[in-house]
Amino acid sequence: MTATEYVQQAIAELDWQREPRGLYEPIGYTLSAGGKRLRPSLAVIASDMFDGKREEVLPAALALEVFHNFTLLHDDVMDKASVRRGRPTVHVRWNENTAILSGDQMLIEAYSLLSKVRADVLPEVLRLFNKMATEICEGQQYDVDFETRDDVQIEDYMMMIRLKTSVLLANALQTGALIAGAGEADQTALYNYGIETGLAFQLQDDLLDVYGNPETFGKATGGDILCAKKTFMLLTAMQSASDRERNLLSRLLADKSMDSQEKIAAVTEIYTGLNVRQACEEEMKKHTDIALAELDKLSVSSEKKLILIKLAEKLLARKE
Protein backbone atom coordinates (compact mmCIF):
# COMPACT_ATOMS: atom_id res chain seq x y z
CA MET A 1 0.00 0.00 0.00
CA THR A 2 1.41 3.38 -0.97
CA ALA A 3 1.78 6.14 1.61
CA THR A 4 -1.09 8.05 0.03
CA GLU A 5 -3.39 5.00 0.02
CA TYR A 6 -2.51 4.34 3.66
CA VAL A 7 -3.34 7.93 4.58
CA GLN A 8 -6.55 7.98 2.51
CA GLN A 9 -7.80 4.89 4.30
CA ALA A 10 -7.04 6.34 7.73
CA ILE A 11 -8.75 9.66 6.90
CA ALA A 12 -11.84 7.79 5.69
CA GLU A 13 -12.00 6.00 9.04
CA LEU A 14 -12.11 9.22 11.07
CA ASP A 15 -15.55 9.56 12.62
CA TRP A 16 -17.35 12.87 12.16
CA GLN A 17 -20.87 11.47 12.74
CA ARG A 18 -21.04 13.31 16.03
CA GLU A 19 -23.31 15.81 17.74
CA PRO A 20 -23.93 18.64 17.30
CA ARG A 21 -24.14 17.92 13.59
CA GLY A 22 -23.76 21.60 12.73
CA LEU A 23 -20.22 21.53 14.13
CA TYR A 24 -18.95 18.20 12.81
CA GLU A 25 -20.72 17.77 9.48
CA PRO A 26 -18.69 20.57 7.81
CA ILE A 27 -15.49 18.89 9.04
CA GLY A 28 -16.49 15.60 7.43
CA TYR A 29 -17.52 17.49 4.29
CA THR A 30 -14.13 19.22 4.13
CA LEU A 31 -12.04 16.10 4.67
CA SER A 32 -14.12 14.05 2.21
CA ALA A 33 -13.43 16.48 -0.62
CA GLY A 34 -10.27 14.61 -1.52
CA GLY A 35 -7.19 16.55 -2.46
CA LYS A 36 -3.69 15.24 -2.95
CA ARG A 37 -3.18 14.33 0.74
CA LEU A 38 0.33 15.56 0.09
CA ARG A 39 1.23 16.63 3.62
CA PRO A 40 0.27 13.48 5.53
CA SER A 41 1.69 11.34 2.73
CA LEU A 42 5.03 13.14 3.04
CA ALA A 43 5.16 12.34 6.76
CA VAL A 44 4.60 8.64 6.01
CA ILE A 45 7.07 8.70 3.10
CA ALA A 46 9.76 10.24 5.31
CA SER A 47 9.11 7.61 7.98
CA ASP A 48 9.30 4.83 5.39
CA MET A 49 12.68 6.14 4.21
CA PHE A 50 14.12 5.42 7.66
CA ASP A 51 12.22 2.16 8.16
CA GLY A 52 9.82 3.66 10.67
CA LYS A 53 6.54 2.04 11.72
CA ARG A 54 3.63 3.58 9.86
CA GLU A 55 1.27 3.23 12.82
CA GLU A 56 3.65 5.41 14.86
CA VAL A 57 3.76 8.27 12.36
CA LEU A 58 0.05 8.09 11.47
CA PRO A 59 -1.25 10.31 14.32
CA ALA A 60 1.10 13.11 13.27
CA ALA A 61 0.24 12.61 9.60
CA LEU A 62 -3.48 12.87 10.32
CA ALA A 63 -2.91 15.90 12.56
CA LEU A 64 -1.13 17.64 9.68
CA GLU A 65 -4.00 16.94 7.27
CA VAL A 66 -6.68 18.12 9.70
CA PHE A 67 -4.64 21.21 10.55
CA HIS A 68 -4.07 21.99 6.86
CA ASN A 69 -7.78 21.77 6.13
CA PHE A 70 -8.56 23.95 9.14
CA THR A 71 -6.40 26.68 7.64
CA LEU A 72 -8.23 26.30 4.31
CA LEU A 73 -11.62 26.78 5.98
CA HIS A 74 -10.50 30.06 7.51
CA ASP A 75 -8.55 31.14 4.41
CA ASP A 76 -11.66 30.68 2.28
CA VAL A 77 -13.62 32.95 4.61
CA MET A 78 -10.88 35.59 4.55
CA ASP A 79 -10.48 35.34 0.77
CA LYS A 80 -14.24 35.08 0.15
CA ALA A 81 -13.51 32.03 -2.01
CA SER A 82 -16.60 30.24 -3.32
CA VAL A 83 -15.09 26.96 -4.60
CA ARG A 84 -12.56 24.56 -3.09
CA ARG A 85 -11.62 21.27 -4.79
CA GLY A 86 -14.51 21.66 -7.19
CA ARG A 87 -17.15 22.03 -4.47
CA PRO A 88 -18.75 24.99 -2.65
CA THR A 89 -16.63 26.18 0.25
CA VAL A 90 -17.97 25.62 3.76
CA HIS A 91 -18.91 29.26 4.30
CA VAL A 92 -20.90 29.17 1.04
CA ARG A 93 -22.63 25.83 1.67
CA TRP A 94 -23.36 26.72 5.30
CA ASN A 95 -22.30 30.20 6.48
CA GLU A 96 -19.28 32.11 7.77
CA ASN A 97 -19.96 31.40 11.44
CA THR A 98 -20.07 27.68 10.72
CA ALA A 99 -16.79 27.83 8.79
CA ILE A 100 -15.10 29.69 11.64
CA LEU A 101 -16.39 27.43 14.43
CA SER A 102 -15.88 24.14 12.57
CA GLY A 103 -12.41 25.37 11.66
CA ASP A 104 -11.70 26.08 15.32
CA GLN A 105 -12.77 22.54 16.19
CA MET A 106 -10.52 21.14 13.47
CA LEU A 107 -7.55 22.83 15.13
CA ILE A 108 -8.49 21.15 18.43
CA GLU A 109 -8.90 17.82 16.64
CA ALA A 110 -5.43 18.23 15.08
CA TYR A 111 -3.83 18.59 18.51
CA SER A 112 -5.86 15.67 19.84
CA LEU A 113 -4.47 13.49 17.06
CA LEU A 114 -0.96 14.80 17.63
CA SER A 115 -1.14 13.89 21.32
CA LYS A 116 -1.22 10.20 20.31
CA VAL A 117 2.37 10.34 19.02
CA ARG A 118 4.86 8.13 20.87
CA ALA A 119 5.71 9.71 24.24
CA ASP A 120 9.50 9.87 23.82
CA VAL A 121 9.30 12.02 20.68
CA LEU A 122 6.10 13.94 21.46
CA PRO A 123 7.78 17.01 23.04
CA GLU A 124 9.94 17.64 19.96
CA VAL A 125 7.11 16.83 17.55
CA LEU A 126 4.89 19.28 19.43
CA ARG A 127 7.60 21.97 19.42
CA LEU A 128 8.04 21.64 15.65
CA PHE A 129 4.26 21.60 15.09
CA ASN A 130 3.77 24.76 17.16
CA LYS A 131 6.61 26.51 15.32
CA MET A 132 5.02 25.58 11.99
CA ALA A 133 1.53 26.67 13.10
CA THR A 134 2.84 30.05 14.24
CA GLU A 135 4.74 30.58 11.00
CA ILE A 136 1.63 29.78 8.95
CA CYS A 137 -0.33 32.42 10.88
CA GLU A 138 2.53 34.88 10.33
CA GLY A 139 2.47 34.09 6.62
CA GLN A 140 -1.26 34.64 6.47
CA GLN A 141 -0.88 38.01 8.20
CA TYR A 142 1.80 39.07 5.70
CA ASP A 143 -0.56 37.99 2.92
CA VAL A 144 -3.28 40.21 4.39
CA ASP A 145 -0.86 43.10 4.92
CA PHE A 146 0.32 42.89 1.32
CA GLU A 147 -3.21 43.66 0.11
CA THR A 148 -2.86 47.29 1.21
CA ARG A 149 0.87 47.75 0.58
CA ASP A 150 2.25 49.24 -2.63
CA ASP A 151 5.90 48.44 -1.89
CA VAL A 152 5.76 44.63 -1.90
CA GLN A 153 8.78 43.12 -3.66
CA ILE A 154 9.25 39.65 -5.10
CA GLU A 155 11.53 38.71 -2.18
CA ASP A 156 8.78 39.76 0.26
CA TYR A 157 6.34 37.51 -1.55
CA MET A 158 8.75 34.56 -1.49
CA MET A 159 9.21 35.03 2.26
CA MET A 160 5.45 35.06 2.73
CA ILE A 161 4.78 31.87 0.77
CA ARG A 162 7.64 30.15 2.58
CA LEU A 163 5.75 30.77 5.81
CA LYS A 164 2.24 30.21 4.50
CA THR A 165 2.86 27.14 2.33
CA SER A 166 6.35 25.66 2.54
CA VAL A 167 6.74 25.17 6.29
CA LEU A 168 3.82 22.71 6.39
CA LEU A 169 5.41 20.45 3.78
CA ALA A 170 8.79 20.80 5.49
CA ASN A 171 7.34 19.97 8.90
CA ALA A 172 5.59 16.89 7.52
CA LEU A 173 8.88 15.50 6.23
CA GLN A 174 10.92 16.39 9.29
CA THR A 175 8.30 15.00 11.66
CA GLY A 176 8.05 11.73 9.78
CA ALA A 177 11.81 11.34 9.83
CA LEU A 178 12.05 12.32 13.50
CA ILE A 179 9.47 9.76 14.61
CA ALA A 180 11.30 7.09 12.58
CA GLY A 181 14.57 7.87 14.37
CA ALA A 182 16.46 9.81 11.67
CA GLY A 183 19.42 11.95 12.71
CA GLU A 184 19.46 15.74 12.72
CA ALA A 185 21.34 16.06 9.41
CA ASP A 186 18.77 13.91 7.61
CA GLN A 187 15.90 15.78 9.26
CA THR A 188 17.38 19.10 8.15
CA ALA A 189 17.89 17.96 4.56
CA LEU A 190 14.29 16.77 4.36
CA TYR A 191 13.05 19.99 5.93
CA ASN A 192 14.98 22.04 3.36
CA TYR A 193 13.66 19.86 0.55
CA GLY A 194 10.16 20.57 1.82
CA ILE A 195 10.76 24.32 1.92
CA GLU A 196 12.06 24.48 -1.64
CA THR A 197 9.42 22.11 -3.00
CA GLY A 198 6.75 24.17 -1.26
CA LEU A 199 7.98 27.35 -2.94
CA ALA A 200 7.84 25.64 -6.35
CA PHE A 201 4.39 24.27 -5.48
CA GLN A 202 2.98 27.72 -4.65
CA LEU A 203 4.55 29.31 -7.73
CA GLN A 204 2.86 26.64 -9.82
CA ASP A 205 -0.40 27.51 -8.04
CA ASP A 206 0.08 31.16 -9.01
CA LEU A 207 0.70 30.15 -12.61
CA LEU A 208 -2.30 27.81 -12.76
CA ASP A 209 -4.58 30.52 -11.36
CA VAL A 210 -3.87 32.45 -14.54
CA TYR A 211 -3.23 29.78 -17.15
CA GLY A 212 -4.85 26.66 -15.65
CA ASN A 213 -7.97 24.78 -16.69
CA PRO A 214 -10.73 25.29 -14.07
CA GLU A 215 -11.96 21.71 -14.58
CA THR A 216 -8.61 20.21 -13.56
CA PHE A 217 -7.48 23.04 -11.26
CA GLY A 218 -10.48 22.48 -8.97
CA LYS A 219 -11.37 26.14 -8.61
CA ALA A 220 -12.11 29.10 -10.83
CA THR A 221 -9.08 30.62 -12.53
CA GLY A 222 -8.38 34.33 -12.54
CA GLY A 223 -9.26 34.78 -8.88
CA ASP A 224 -5.89 36.31 -8.06
CA ILE A 225 -6.34 38.84 -10.86
CA LEU A 226 -9.85 39.83 -9.75
CA CYS A 227 -8.58 40.32 -6.17
CA ALA A 228 -5.46 42.16 -7.41
CA LYS A 229 -3.53 39.67 -5.28
CA LYS A 230 0.19 40.34 -5.17
CA THR A 231 1.39 37.02 -6.54
CA PHE A 232 4.71 36.23 -8.20
CA MET A 233 2.93 36.77 -11.52
CA LEU A 234 1.73 40.30 -10.74
CA LEU A 235 4.93 41.41 -8.98
CA THR A 236 7.06 40.14 -11.86
CA ALA A 237 4.84 41.94 -14.36
CA MET A 238 5.06 45.19 -12.41
CA GLN A 239 8.82 44.88 -12.17
CA SER A 240 9.39 44.22 -15.88
CA ALA A 241 6.65 46.42 -17.37
CA SER A 242 7.19 49.80 -18.98
CA ASP A 243 5.61 52.81 -17.30
CA ARG A 244 2.74 52.67 -19.79
CA GLU A 245 2.15 48.94 -19.20
CA ARG A 246 2.43 49.38 -15.44
CA ASN A 247 -0.15 52.17 -15.45
CA LEU A 248 -2.49 50.12 -17.64
CA LEU A 249 -2.13 47.11 -15.37
CA SER A 250 -2.85 49.23 -12.29
CA ARG A 251 -5.94 50.74 -13.93
CA LEU A 252 -7.26 47.33 -14.96
CA LEU A 253 -6.82 45.86 -11.50
CA ALA A 254 -8.46 48.87 -9.83
CA ASP A 255 -11.47 48.93 -12.16
CA LYS A 256 -14.42 47.58 -10.15
CA SER A 257 -16.97 48.06 -12.94
CA MET A 258 -15.19 46.02 -15.59
CA ASP A 259 -16.59 42.62 -16.59
CA SER A 260 -14.69 39.91 -14.70
CA GLN A 261 -13.81 37.79 -17.71
CA GLU A 262 -12.72 40.84 -19.71
CA LYS A 263 -10.45 41.91 -16.86
CA ILE A 264 -8.91 38.46 -16.56
CA ALA A 265 -8.31 38.31 -20.32
CA ALA A 266 -6.79 41.79 -20.45
CA VAL A 267 -4.41 41.21 -17.54
CA THR A 268 -3.46 37.77 -18.84
CA GLU A 269 -2.60 39.32 -22.20
CA ILE A 270 -0.22 41.74 -20.46
CA TYR A 271 1.36 38.87 -18.50
CA THR A 272 1.88 36.92 -21.71
CA GLY A 273 3.44 39.90 -23.45
CA LEU A 274 5.87 40.36 -20.55
CA ASN A 275 6.85 36.65 -20.49
CA VAL A 276 5.64 36.35 -16.91
CA ARG A 277 4.75 32.69 -17.38
CA GLN A 278 8.29 31.88 -18.45
CA ALA A 279 9.74 33.81 -15.49
CA CYS A 280 7.50 31.87 -13.10
CA GLU A 281 8.46 28.54 -14.65
CA GLU A 282 12.16 29.40 -14.37
CA GLU A 283 11.74 30.33 -10.69
CA MET A 284 9.90 27.06 -10.08
CA LYS A 285 12.72 25.09 -11.69
CA LYS A 286 15.32 26.93 -9.60
CA HIS A 287 13.67 25.91 -6.34
CA THR A 288 13.04 22.38 -7.56
CA ASP A 289 16.74 22.01 -8.39
CA ILE A 290 17.67 23.22 -4.88
CA ALA A 291 15.20 20.73 -3.40
CA LEU A 292 16.71 17.87 -5.36
CA ALA A 293 20.20 18.90 -4.23
CA GLU A 294 19.05 18.55 -0.61
CA LEU A 295 18.12 14.92 -1.29
CA ASP A 296 21.74 14.24 -2.21
CA LYS A 297 22.63 14.92 1.44
CA LEU A 298 20.42 12.15 2.80
CA SER A 299 22.07 9.06 4.29
CA VAL A 300 19.57 6.65 2.69
CA SER A 301 19.88 4.73 -0.57
CA SER A 302 19.15 6.29 -3.94
CA GLU A 303 16.21 3.93 -4.30
CA LYS A 304 14.56 5.38 -1.18
CA LYS A 305 15.04 8.92 -2.47
CA LEU A 306 13.34 8.14 -5.76
CA ILE A 307 9.81 8.83 -4.55
CA LEU A 308 10.73 12.38 -3.49
CA ILE A 309 12.65 12.98 -6.72
CA LYS A 310 9.57 11.98 -8.72
CA LEU A 311 7.36 14.12 -6.50
CA ALA A 312 9.41 17.24 -7.16
CA GLU A 313 9.32 16.59 -10.90
CA LYS A 314 5.56 15.88 -10.79
CA LEU A 315 4.83 19.16 -8.99
CA LEU A 316 6.52 21.05 -11.81
CA ALA A 317 4.29 19.37 -14.37
CA ARG A 318 1.01 19.38 -12.44
CA LYS A 319 -2.17 20.80 -13.96
CA GLU A 320 -4.25 20.93 -10.77
C-alpha positions, 0 to 999 in steps of 0.5 A: 500500500502506498503512503497516500493510500494508507493515509486515505484509508485512515482519513476515511476512518475518522468519525465525524458522525457526532453531535452537534451535527452543525459543528462536525458535518462541515469537518467531514464534508471538508475532509471528504473532498479529496485533495492530494493528501500531500502533507500526511503522505510526506510524513509517512514517506519520510518515515518509510525512508528510515524504516519507521513504523507507519502506525507510529507516524500516522497520528502526526500525519493525520494531525497535519492533514486536519490542521491543513484543512482547518487553515483552508476553511479560515482562508476561504472565509478571509479570501471570500472564495466560493469553490474549493476542490470543485465544491462549494466552500464551507462558508458558502454551503453553510455560512461564515460562522459555521466555517469559523467554528468548525475550523476552530474545532478542526484545530483542536482535533489536530492537537488531539491526534498529535497527542497520540504520538509516541511519548518519547518524541512527542515534546519535539514533535509538538515543538516543531508543530507549534513553530510551523503553526505560528509561522503559517499564521505569520504568513497569512498576516503578511498575505493580508498586509500585502493587500494594502501595501504598494511596496511589496517586492518579489523577495517579500512575496517569497518570504510570505509563501515560505511561511504560508505554504512551505513550512507545512510540507517541510514539517511533515517531512521532518516530523516523519523522519524524527518519529522514525529515528532519523538523525538531525542532518537527515531531518534538516535535509528533508526539511529544506527539501520541503521548503524548496518544493513548497515554494515551487508548489505555490509558484505553480499555483500562481501560474495555474490561477492564470493559465490553468484549466478550471476543470482540472485546477479544482477552482475558478481561474483568474481569482488572483487577478480579480482580487489584485492579489500580489502574486509572483505573476503580478509582482514580476509583471510590475517589475518588468513592465514599462511605465505605460504597461504598469499604469495600464495594469494598475488601472485594470486591477483597480477597475471595479466596474469592468466585466470579470472575464474581460479583466482576466483576459486583459491582464493575462494578455499583459502577462503573456506579453511580458513573459511572466509565465516563463519567469515563473516557470524558471523560478519554479525550476530553480527551487526544484533544483535546490530541493533535489540537491538537498536529497543528495545529502540524505544518508539513505539509498538512492532507491529510497530517495526516488519517490521524493525525486519523482514528486518534485518533478511531478509538482513542476508538471502538475495541472491541478 
